[in-house]
Structure formats: C-alpha cells, structure tokens
Amino acid sequence: MREKDGLETIKSKALEQTAEYAKSFDGTEAHLLIFDRDEKTDWRDKVYHEVAQHDGMTIQIWGV
C-alpha cells in the first residue's frame, strides 16, 4: 500500500487480503493490525479497535 492511500482505502484492501488468507486455513475470524507511522498524528488518535465483517468473516481491526 502506498503512503498516499487514505485509511479507509488501506482498511478496505487489508480486509480483503486478511479474509482471503484466513479462509485459506478455514478460519472464521481474524485480527488485523494497522500501524500508523505518521509522526504528526497523536498516539491517542492512532489507538483504536473496531469489528468489521468482510465476505462472511468477522475481522477485529486494531489500530496502533
């Protein structure tokens, strides 16, 4: 993913990749870590958790 991609674009691509990978091992749930390396963003804004559904799979998203 490119640096200029926005967070929603990154999440969308990452959810697709994560779901494909987990399904290749018959997984039903997965976890996705997204690291924000932008030094301009306060760390309190970088840390979050959300749950997403993609292609029938539950994916826990952790922002760090």
C-alpha positions in Angstrom: 0.0 0.0 0.0 1.2 3.4 -0.8 1.8 6.2 1.7 -0.7 8.4 0.0 -3.6 5.9 0.4 -6.1 7.0 2.9 -7.0 5.0 6.0 -10.3 3.8 4.5 -8.6 2.6 1.3 -6.0 0.8 3.4 -8.6 -0.9 5.6 -10.6 -2.0 2.5 -7.6 -3.6 0.9 -6.4 -5.1 4.1 -9.8 -6.6 5.0 -9.9 -8.3 1.6 -6.4 -9.7 2.0 -7.0 -10.8 5.6 -10.3 -12.5 4.8 -8.7 -14.4 1.9 -5.8 -15.5 4.0 -7.9 -16.7 6.9 -10.3 -18.6 4.6 -7.4 -20.4 3.1 -7.0 -22.0 6.5 -10.7 -22.4 7.1 -10.7 -19.6 9.6 -13.9 -17.9 10.7 -12.4 -14.9 12.5 -9.2 -12.9 12.1 -7.3 -10.0 13.5 -5.8 -7.1 11.6 -3.2 -4.7 12.9 -2.9 -1.3 11.2 0.2 0.6 12.2 0.0 4.4 11.8 3.6 5.6 11.5 2.7 9.3 10.8 4.7 11.3 13.4 2.2 14.1 13.1 -0.7 12.1 14.4 -1.0 12.0 18.2 -0.7 8.4 19.5 -4.1 8.7 21.2 -5.7 9.1 17.8 -3.7 6.1 16.5 -5.0 3.5 19.0 -8.4 2.1 18.3 -10.4 -1.2 18.0 -13.3 -2.0 15.7 -15.0 -5.1 14.4 -15.7 -5.5 10.7 -17.4 -8.1 8.5 -15.9 -9.0 5.2 -17.2 -11.8 2.9 -18.8 -13.5 5.8 -15.8 -13.3 8.1 -15.5 -11.4 11.4 -12.3 -9.3 11.5 -11.1 -7.5 14.6 -9.2 -4.3 13.5 -6.6 -2.9 15.9 -5.1 0.5 15.2 -1.7 1.1 16.8 
